Protein backbone atom coordinates (compact mmCIF):
# COMPACT_ATOMS: atom_id res chain seq x y z
CA UNK A 1 0.00 0.00 0.00
CA UNK A 2 1.35 3.40 -0.93
CA UNK A 3 1.35 5.85 1.95
CA UNK A 4 1.26 8.84 -0.40
CA UNK A 5 -1.68 7.59 -2.50
CA UNK A 6 -4.96 9.47 -2.49
CA UNK A 7 -8.45 8.20 -3.28
CA UNK A 8 -9.85 9.90 -6.35
CA UNK A 9 -10.48 13.31 -4.81
CA UNK A 10 -9.27 15.80 -7.37
CA UNK A 11 -10.01 19.48 -7.12
CA UNK A 12 -9.39 22.17 -9.69
CA UNK A 13 -9.28 25.93 -9.73
CA UNK A 14 -9.47 28.07 -12.85
CA UNK A 15 -9.07 31.36 -10.99
CA UNK A 16 -5.63 30.90 -9.38
CA UNK A 17 -6.94 29.21 -6.24
CA UNK A 18 -9.71 31.62 -5.28
CA UNK A 19 -12.41 28.96 -5.79
CA UNK A 20 -12.05 25.19 -5.89
CA UNK A 21 -14.27 22.60 -7.60
CA UNK A 22 -14.39 18.87 -7.05
CA UNK A 23 -13.66 16.79 -10.16
CA UNK A 24 -13.28 13.04 -9.83
CA UNK A 25 -12.62 10.78 -12.80
CA UNK A 26 -15.49 8.37 -13.47
CA UNK A 27 -13.18 5.46 -12.67
CA UNK A 28 -12.78 6.79 -9.09
CA UNK A 29 -9.24 5.43 -8.83
CA UNK A 30 -6.69 5.55 -6.07
CA UNK A 31 -4.00 7.90 -7.37
CA UNK A 32 -0.30 7.57 -6.62
CA UNK A 33 0.94 10.41 -8.84
CA UNK A 34 -0.25 12.83 -11.51
CA UNK A 35 1.73 14.82 -14.07
CA UNK A 36 1.16 17.06 -17.09
CA UNK A 37 2.02 16.12 -20.69
CA UNK A 38 3.54 18.72 -23.04
CA UNK A 39 0.14 19.26 -24.69
CA UNK A 40 -1.48 19.94 -21.30
CA UNK A 41 -3.16 16.54 -20.88
CA UNK A 42 -3.09 15.04 -17.38
CA UNK A 43 -1.33 11.68 -16.93
CA UNK A 44 -1.92 9.78 -13.69
CA UNK A 45 -0.93 6.43 -12.25
CA UNK A 46 -3.09 4.62 -9.77
CA UNK A 47 -5.26 1.62 -9.08
CA UNK A 48 -6.37 1.33 -12.72
CA UNK A 49 -2.88 1.68 -14.18
CA UNK A 50 -2.00 4.74 -16.21
CA UNK A 51 -4.93 6.98 -17.07
CA UNK A 52 -5.08 10.25 -18.97
CA UNK A 53 -7.38 13.18 -19.30
CA UNK A 54 -7.69 16.33 -21.31
CA UNK A 55 -6.18 19.39 -19.68
CA UNK A 56 -9.43 20.19 -17.88
CA UNK A 57 -9.81 16.78 -16.26
CA UNK A 58 -13.19 16.25 -17.88
CA UNK A 59 -12.65 13.08 -19.96
CA UNK A 60 -10.53 10.30 -18.45
CA UNK A 61 -9.47 7.14 -20.24
CA UNK A 62 -7.30 4.17 -19.37
CA UNK A 63 -4.00 4.05 -21.27
CA UNK A 64 -2.36 0.97 -19.74
CA UNK A 65 -3.41 -1.54 -17.09
CA UNK A 66 -0.46 -1.95 -14.73
CA UNK A 67 0.28 -2.82 -11.17
CA UNK A 68 -0.06 0.16 -8.88
CA UNK A 69 3.00 2.31 -9.49
CA UNK A 70 4.53 4.95 -7.28
CA UNK A 71 5.28 7.72 -9.73
CA UNK A 72 4.71 8.84 -13.30
CA UNK A 73 6.90 11.21 -15.31
CA UNK A 74 6.16 12.73 -18.71
CA UNK A 75 9.12 14.04 -20.71
CA UNK A 76 9.06 17.20 -22.83
CA UNK A 77 8.63 14.92 -25.87
CA UNK A 78 5.62 13.15 -24.31
CA UNK A 79 7.41 9.94 -23.29
CA UNK A 80 5.70 8.46 -20.22
CA UNK A 81 7.87 6.71 -17.63
CA UNK A 82 6.58 5.10 -14.44
CA UNK A 83 7.77 3.00 -11.53
C-alpha positions in Angstrom: 0.0 0.0 0.0 1.4 3.4 -0.9 1.4 5.8 2.0 1.3 8.8 -0.4 -1.7 7.6 -2.5 -5.0 9.5 -2.5 -8.4 8.2 -3.3 -9.9 9.9 -6.3 -10.5 13.3 -4.8 -9.3 15.8 -7.4 -10.0 19.5 -7.1 -9.4 22.2 -9.7 -9.3 25.9 -9.7 -9.5 28.1 -12.8 -9.1 31.4 -11.0 -5.6 30.9 -9.4 -6.9 29.2 -6.2 -9.7 31.6 -5.3 -12.4 29.0 -5.8 -12.0 25.2 -5.9 -14.3 22.6 -7.6 -14.4 18.9 -7.0 -13.7 16.8 -10.2 -13.3 13.0 -9.8 -12.6 10.8 -12.8 -15.5 8.4 -13.5 -13.2 5.5 -12.7 -12.8 6.8 -9.1 -9.2 5.4 -8.8 -6.7 5.6 -6.1 -4.0 7.9 -7.4 -0.3 7.6 -6.6 0.9 10.4 -8.8 -0.3 12.8 -11.5 1.7 14.8 -14.1 1.2 17.1 -17.1 2.0 16.1 -20.7 3.5 18.7 -23.0 0.1 19.3 -24.7 -1.5 19.9 -21.3 -3.2 16.5 -20.9 -3.1 15.0 -17.4 -1.3 11.7 -16.9 -1.9 9.8 -13.7 -0.9 6.4 -12.3 -3.1 4.6 -9.8 -5.3 1.6 -9.1 -6.4 1.3 -12.7 -2.9 1.7 -14.2 -2.0 4.7 -16.2 -4.9 7.0 -17.1 -5.1 10.2 -19.0 -7.4 13.2 -19.3 -7.7 16.3 -21.3 -6.2 19.4 -19.7 -9.4 20.2 -17.9 -9.8 16.8 -16.3 -13.2 16.2 -17.9 -12.7 13.1 -20.0 -10.5 10.3 -18.4 -9.5 7.1 -20.2 -7.3 4.2 -19.4 -4.0 4.0 -21.3 -2.4 1.0 -19.7 -3.4 -1.5 -17.1 -0.5 -1.9 -14.7 0.3 -2.8 -11.2 -0.1 0.2 -8.9 3.0 2.3 -9.5 4.5 4.9 -7.3 5.3 7.7 -9.7 4.7 8.8 -13.3 6.9 11.2 -15.3 6.2 12.7 -18.7 9.1 14.0 -20.7 9.1 17.2 -22.8 8.6 14.9 -25.9 5.6 13.2 -24.3 7.4 9.9 -23.3 5.7 8.5 -20.2 7.9 6.7 -17.6 6.6 5.1 -14.4 7.8 3.0 -11.5 
